[in-house]
């Protein structure tokens, strides 16, 4: 099942209400943003990002490092939404700080072995049985 923000209002089901909540979760204390109005997300990292950062992430040309989706224009699977629900900018920043990567450039930080381990751990939280890379595909 896939969702887009524009179609969510037309489908008032419990799972859709959960999906809507992730798009506004950046207001929650779990999310720490450099941008006040993020319109993109790196779903496999579970973080919200601004448009400029989304362009940087896309330039890396590696969906294993960062799979970028528009919050407003793209459709999302339930699995992708769960990455955002269980992830969050605050958790990612705390993890990167704990492994001494917070002060590195974004490319170095997200390309590091520790970032790959973070993505795998997040994926296992979302669904221990899933093949995470394939489940993140649109």
Protein Blocks (a to p, Z undefined) as FASTA:
>chain_A
ZZdfklmmmmccfklmmmmmmmmmmmpmkbccfbfbdcbdcfknopacdfklmmmmmmno
pakloccddfklmccdfklmmmmmmnojklmmmmmmmnopmmpcfklmmmpmklmmmmmm
mmmmmommbcfklmmpZZ
